[in-house]
Amino acid sequence: MEKAVEGRPSSAGPGQRRGTDRRTFVAGSLGAGATVLGFGGLSTPAAAAGQRRVAVFGGGVAGLTAAQELVERGFEVTVWERKELGGKSRSIPVKGTGTDGRRDLPGEHGFRYVPGFYHHLPETMARIPAAGSDDESVHDHLVAQAGVLYSRSGGREDLQLESNPDDLPSLEEIQRLVVALVQQLGAVPPDETAFFARQIAIFATSGEKRRFGQWEKTPWRDFLRTQEMSEEFRKLFADGLTTHLVASRPDIASTRATGILTELYFYALAGRGSTGTLGRVLDAPTSESWIQPWVTYLRRRGVRFKVGWTVEELTLGSDGRLSGAQVRGPGDERQRVEADWYVCAVPAERARKLWSPALRKADPALARMDNLRTEWMNGIQFYLDRPTPVLNGFVDYLDSPWALVSLSQAQYWDRDLPAEYGDGGVAESFSVNIAQWDAPGIVYKKPARECTPAQIAEETLAQMRAALEDTGRTVLPDRSVKSWHLDPAISYPDGGSTAANDEPLIVSETGSWDNRPSHRTAVPNLFLASDYVRDNLSCATMEGANETAKSAVNALLEAAGSDADPCTVHELYVPPELRLLRKADDVRYRLGLPHVLDRPWPL
């Protein structure tokens, strides 16, 4: 196995894993994990004597993952969370909507989607017992989706993709697949379609050295030469693969990060490098089917939770280690936290406020986090009086100014919505992600961040209808919309007219890899776990949060001298037929040569 170079992930081949130089942890493999654990009394390896206390700051996916991996290895874990456990992935009940014994309607930051190319997160979910069952895991409550609809307005033709279980044996077939999919949109000129296929082939066969040395520093817009292409090309391949999916923009998005998501997406469509489906969603509101069972399991294992407490300061001792932390809780109560090890799993915009001058001097990588960028992607839910299954999958509204993506959730939920939630009249939770908050809308002609919540709701409906009505698909009539719920992270400070966002997303702009810290810091007892930490995907994902937590735990185990087995950390999938091509490109890059396919276009 090659050694990691220049702070990059190690380059083990597909199927190989980092962190397996010691015995493989019994719960480390998806499928076998649930059987071995039995969800009962898992034996725990001993932590290093006298150094077993761990303080985890942040109770989102990263913090809960770290807590699970540590408590299963014999550490004493306390999780400190300022809001609610589950972070951005939690459900958010709409207070006061439940009547006659029914629960409040479930809201959320945005709908939960688990792409088929995720591997770390499903592995963890397979080790969490489902609510009320010792035989099922949370993973058993994931439901496969059939595909995705790119819905168009203005009379343009829709594009619908479905997962293909057939194998993909060659690079040529990857190119043919891309061309075949794109040709469904007749408005994209054939030569531009061929160009996009060529660029994807270039990225797919680029070695790691070129990916980090050239593509990390190249905006996705420049990689695709969008200034030379049609509007349809830009919407589908530039905006559709950046703003709509990861809240970034093609003019700033790193080609390396965007290219990774793009190639994995096409591999999954072709049945390669995935867990068997294009993507999956949970069969109930997120907290009910995942977060609450997770917390219950961790409590049973001995994890302590301190909810409503915000970490405000990390104290660096004279020996170069953290000596403690200051937290503030309900009623403005202050408390000092002391532990042997510390895992910081709070978001980037909060973590960098914790880096004192002393910490920044001790580890300059922490100071470079000031250069990381965040953008907005927040959700709004519409509660309808009838099921509205527009598609067995999510819908991307390519022409919507606010970069909308929706999911009609009731079709997946194993719940009787009218009987169990709200006032008895809600039969659908239609969840929409808003990823562009700075572009004028079509109704009020204002950016989303300058609209009131009611205007955001009206504008969002109008933009979706503009696409769905053109195609004759199910629309969202006013008479069916009973209410809506905007992510409470969106607020209006001091009663102003401009929105603020308490939970933005990290974005991978060009060169941002150099500003991302590693899970291991120069402070021996401080470790980082969050989607801003260096990981395989380099985007704001639950997968990245989960992966970095496992890497942080592995570093902590090593620092503690623990004999516990490390967490399994997977490498990105690489088609076997491309491995030699990537190695050959590494040679060309070292010689200062362009990629062999990177020639003037048109040929």
Disulfide bonds with the S-S distance in Angstrom:
none
